[in-house]
Amino acid sequence: MKPISFKRHRFPADVIRHAVWLYYRFTLSFRDVEELLAQRGIEVSYETVRCWTLKFGPQIAANLRRRRCSPTGRWRLDEMYVRIGGQKMWLWRAVDDEGEVLDVLVQKRRNKHAALKLLRKLLKNQGIHPETITTDKLPSYGAAVRDLGLKAVHRPGGMRENNRVENSHLAIRRRERKQQKFKSQGSAQRFLATHGPIYNTFNLDPHLIRRPTLRQFRAEAHRTWDAATAAA
């Protein structure tokens, strides 16, 4: 894990870390983060917060990925429609059966080439062979898994079989509305690639566990965050 350098910044590292955490952890705008910091007596412009998230967000996300345990081999893939800069695009998303976000890819097409790109990226970055790949009935998935020799583990089904990844889109929809839509394909990809690991760290499913267990998991999540954001 690489320590993060906060040198040549006017504000202390703790302020920067907290601002980045607020923006990615909750459905907040840059101006919302500015207001929350101002309430604590820290005068920071929303443009400064934006620069912090662009600079430090990807570094923190990379450190969180390195610390994360390996996901399961039961993958669930889905794609959803988004409009970016007035253009229709598709957000391809993969999670495991526990809701862990594996990867997110913003693409212009909803075809075999796009499905292949997502699957190849998953196979390269996850480092494990999938046990099952559950998708909807989009033919592009079937063509892609055949090309990669994964037809034996492919499980095409309806929305009910793929509820886990369908529900995982909700957090992205909330962010899309808060940001008044993504502004470009590149900025959407950068934001979602950073948002995923942070979402995984703090997505504790509190409605499924008892309060003592939740406190334990929450403390562990914050320890992981502290380690990933340690200053050089």
N, C-alpha and C positions, 0 to 999 in steps of 0.2 A: 504494500500500500504506500502510495506516494504522499508525503506531507505537503500541505498547501502553503504557498508563500503569500502572505498578506503585506509584504513590504511595500513601501512607497504609497500607502493608503492613509488618508488623514484620520479615518475612523478605526477604532480597535477591531481586532479580529472577531471578538464576540459579537459586536454590533453587526458586522457583515454576515457572519454565520446565521445570526437570528433573522435578519432580513430575508436571506435566501430561503431559510426554513419556512418562514411565514408564507412566502409567495408560492412555493411548490407544495407545501403541506396542506394549505387551505385554498378555497376558491376565492382568492383575493386578486385585486388589480394592483398595479404599482402604486397608484394613489392611495389605495387602502393601506398598503404597507407603510407608506409615508405617514398617514394619519396615526397608525398604531405606534410607530416610533416616536412621533411628535408628542403623543400622550405620555410617553415615558421621558420626555425632555430631550429627545435626540432629534435635532433639526437636520433632516436629510431630504433632498428633493427626489421626486419619483423617478427622474431621469438617472440619478445616481443608483437607485435601487435596480433599475433596468440594466445598467452596466454591470453591477455586481452579479446579477443572475446570469447574464451572458458569459461573464468571465469565469465565475466560480462554480456555477451549476453543473456544467459538464465534468469538471474535475471531481466534484463531490460524488456525482452519479457513478463515475468510473471506480472510485474507491469503494462505494457501496456494493457495486457488482462483484468486486474482488472478494469482499467479505461474506457475500451471501452464500448460503448452502446451495448445493446443486438442486435444481428443480426436479420434479418427477418426470418420467418419460411419457406421461399421458398428456399429449398436447391437444389443444382445442383452438381452431383457427376460424376467423370470421373477418368480414370486411364491412365497412359502413360508409355511407355516402357523406361527403363534406363538400362545402363550397368555399373555395379559397381564391381570393382576388377575383371573384366573379366567375371562376372556372370550376366546373364539376370535377371533383377528384375522389379518390377512394382511400380510406384509411384501413390498411390491412393490419390485423392484430392477432397475436398468439399468446395464450396463457396456458398454464398447466391445470390439472384438475383441482388444485387448491386455490386457484385464482391468482397465482404468481404471474406477473406480466413478463413474458419471455422476450418479446420484441414488438416493435411498432414500425410500420413502413407506410409512408404517404406516397401514393402513385397515381398516375393519370389514367390508368386503364384498369379494367376489371376482367382480366383475361389470363390465359395460361402463362404468359411471360411474367406477369406480376406475381402470380401464385408461386412460380418457380423461384423468383428472386427472394421471396419471403422464406420459402423452405430451405433454400441453399444457405441463406444467412443464419437460419436457426441451426442447421446441421453443423455449420462452421463454428458458431459462437457457443452453443450449449455443450458441445463436447460429449454428447451421449446419443445413442441410437434410440429413436422414439419407440415406445411400446405400442401406442395407438395414436392415430391422428384423426380427431373427430372434426368434421366440417359440416357445412350445410350441403345442399344438393347442387351447388354451382358446378357445372361440368369442368370448369378450369382447374379445380382441385384434382379431379380424377385424372386429367391429362398430365398434370404436374407430377403427381405421385407415381404414375406409370413411368415417366421419364427418369425418375430418380430411383426406381426399383423399390418403392415403398407401398405398393398396392396391397400387400398382405396385411399391413397395419392400418390401412385407411378405413375409417368408419363414417361414411356419409349418412347424414340423418336430417331430421327436421329441427325446428327451433328448440323444441323441448330437450332434445339430446345435447344441444349446444348452449344451454342456459348460462353456464358459467362464463363463457366469453361474451355472450349477449349482454349480461348484466355488467360486465367490466367496462362496457362502452359508456355507462352512465357518467362516470367521473370525467371522461373526456368531453361529453356533451355539456356538462356543467361548466367546464373551463372554456369551451368554445363560445357559450353564451356570454360568460363574464368578459371575455376578451373581444366581444362583438365580432366574432369569426376570426379565424387565422388569416394573417395578411399575405403570406406567401408559402409556397411548398417548402422552401428551405427553413423558414422560421418555424413552421408547424413541426417539421421533422426534428429540429433542434430542441424545441420545447418538449415534445413527447418523449424523445430519447432520454432527456434528463428527468422528466416527471415520473417515468416508469420505475426506476430503482428506488426513488424516494417514496413513491406510493407503496411499493412492496414492503419497505422497511416499517412503515407506520400503519399498514392495513392489517389490523389485528382482529377483525370480526368480533367486536365486543358483545354482539347479541348472541354469540354462540358459546361464550365462556363465562365462568364465574368471576366475580369482582377481584378476589385475591389473585387469580391467574392473570386477569387483565392488568393489574398493577405490576405483576412480575414481567409480563411481556412488554408493557409500556416502558418500564425501566430499562429493559434490555435493548429496546429500539433506540432509546436516547443514548445509551452507551455506545451503540453501533454508530449513531450519528456523530457523537463526539470524537470517536476514533477516526471516522472518515473525514472529518473537518479539522483534524489536528494541524496546527501551524508548524511550518518548517523552522 
